[in-house]
Structures are given as C-alpha cells and as structure tokens.
Amino acid sequence: MKKPVLHSEFLLSLALTIVLTLTLTLTGTLASGLFHTTTAQQRSNDAPRVSPNASVSQTIGTTVVTVTYGRPSVKDREIYGGLVAFNAVWRAGANESTVVTVSDDIMIGENTLAAGSYSLFAIPGETNWSILFNADASQWGSYSYNADDNVLSFDTTSEDAAFMEQLTYYFEDVTENSATLWLHWADVRVPVAIRAMPGETGDE
C-alpha cells in the first residue's frame, strides 16, 4: 500500500522541480530583457529638473529615429568656448548623455548605423564639429566616455542661427527617405544628415 504513496510523492517532487526550473529561466529572461531596454534610457522624471527631459522622434523611410536629451538653458552665459569647451567631448545635452535610438539600420551621412540605442556626443569647434555615436547608452554626461566604444563618427559644419535659449533637437527637410537632425542652442545649430537604407522607398 506504500508504493502508490511513494509514486505520488515522486511525481509531486518532479512537478515542483520542473515548475521551479521554468520559473527561474523565465525570471532570468525577463530580467535580461528588462535590463536591455532600460539601460538606454535612465532619465528620471521623479522631480522637476533645471534642465528638463525632452524627446523628439521622426520616421525616416520605415525607421523611427528618437532623440532623448536634457535641455539646458543659456541663462546669459557664454556657451561655445565657455560653458561648452572647444575641442573637448561634450554630452550634447544635460545630465545623462543624449541618447539616439533607431528602430532599424539607417544611414548617418555615408555610414551605416545599426539598429539600437547610442549615446550622442559632440566635439565642438568654432565651425567644424565632430559627432560621435557611442555604444554605451547608459552614461551620465561624458565623464565615463570611452572613444573605444564609438561605433560611428563624422565631421560636420555648424552655422549661425536665431537665438535659442534652451537646447533643442528637431528634424527639418523631411522627405520619405531622408531628414536633417539639428542640434540648436544659443546662436549656433549643427546638422546631422540621416537617410533610409538603400532600397527603401516611400509611398507613391
């Protein structure tokens, strides 16, 4: 009469082991996925910020390009060559590093940027700027910037512009397959040319 009891206990133990294994596997998978999606965006909105969080998105071809950043203000300060040093890496925003997220591969200038999230840094000059896309999308400012993590960099030319008190990113010259992303602060703006991958076509 004891054998059926032992058999039942064995089946119960086996079932519990299977459930525990599945639970641990699922928990690990969810944690991994959660970590992957949150490391690119750690901008807290728990309290008001002097440099508020902002974001802007644009679909180019079939790819969604999103810029998430902090908006510092001029506040009667000298920006370029002052607060923002020439020839030094700048976070191109405030607080956490500015992050660019692309839903699919896309062309930045003549280079391909793979789908993903990237910190956006800049090295300002008086007119010549370097734009840097960095694989570490979870940085605070540029304090832990590592050039070895750059996946794409190129030079561009700034231009004089109407005064902008708060740093602003926006898209102009938008077509079905291209657009220009502008970084605009104080009396300077800087272009980043973006195009859909070859072979993408818009609506007829």
C-alpha positions, 0 to 999 in steps of 0.5 A: 500500500506504500508504493502508490504513496511513494509514486505520488510523492515522486511525481509531486517532487518532479512537478515542483522541480520542473515548475521551479526550473521554468520559473527561474529561466523565465525570471532570468529572461525577463530580467535580461530583457528588462535590463536591455531596454532600460539601460538606454534610457535612465532619465528620471522624471521623479522631480522637476529638473533645471534642465528638463527631459525632452524627446523628439522622434521622426520616421525616416523611410520605415525607421523611427529615429528618437532623440532623448536629451536634457535641455539646458538653458543659456541663462546669459552665459557664454556657451561655445568656448565657455560653458561648452569647451572647444575641442573637448567631448561634450554630452550634447545635452544635460545630465545623462548623455543624449541618447539616439535610438533607431528602430532599424539600420539607417544611414548617418551621412555615408555610414551605416548605423545599426539598429539600437540605442547610442549615446550622442556626443559632440566635439565642438569647434568654432565651425567644424564639429565632430559627432560621435555615436557611442555604444554605451547608452547608459552614461551620465554626461561624458565623464565615463566616455570611452572613444573605444566604444564609438561605433560611428563618427563624422565631421560636420559644419555648424552655422549661425542661427536665431537665438535659442535659449534652451537646447533643442533637437528637431528634424527639418527637410523631411522627405520619405527617405531622408531628414536633417537632425539639428542640434540648436542652442544659443546662436549656433545649430549643427546638422546631422544628415540621416537617410533610409537604407538603400532600397527603401522607398516611400509611398507613391 
